[in-house]
Amino acid sequence: MIVVNEQITLQDWELTEQFIRASGPGGQNVNKVSSAVELRFEAARSPHIPDPVKSRLKRLAGRRWTKDGAIIIQCDETRSQARNRDIARDRLADLIRKALVKPKRRIATKPTYGSKQRRLKAKKVRGEVKSLRGRVEDD
């Protein structure tokens, strides 16, 4: 069971863990022991997560979101299977916490009168500079 916050708790039936062989340090032991973890969370079917949070979670998960609506998190940072399992679960909880935060809506504003005037003045000055770059003619 993973506790995300006071309202959201993920049950064990929503999570599937698969242990695979990890790359990286470990010597000969790396070929024998499956220390890396692949955590699968069925996010689309989860009754504990509201729909708006699911859509934000899908955007945040990116390539980790599968076509059938699951999030797959892999971890092979350490040589300990239990530690990798904890890291993967923490990453999932952090991802869901980020999705819980509703993004702030942007309020469109108009440019001020003064900023418009400054822009037009700068354009006029630049145009004058460019017009003076022409061919010099004798009188």
Steps between C-alpha positions, in 0.01 A plus 500: 500500500631847405375810681511799263314747722209498751239435227688270261635160596601247236411140581728205430265355234558812284876442499696227324870452565732304279865447584747495212876482464664839529782645296790677664717415801481166673773286348411137435207534737315725250444200270340293774287736708191688380543821698335752266129561547232584245198649678173505306208711621163472325431873513209516252304236694581629847186598695703707748619764251257763361473547121663848481798365696520202262525730197777706666672177605495376140668821382762487778576129452581543130662187356440309824122502428401193296220471243282305743527776764769366730807677633823300494787616721835323484772527761844337500693762697621280783612139533227436758164376373315639802659845463416512128142404585473786752651750253252398228205533740624844614532614137143392429369683809694816401362484146143476631563787745619719211184410305283602796617863470265686270695728263440873535299648214675768299315831483552671164594868534524784249821696450490844663470820297852602603652168388328534160638853459854388595483213250384729217769757585770228497373378160514854362857554626608164357340588164688831490831321571431257217400777258832674564688188389419566134740610229661841556437742211699817423303826471 
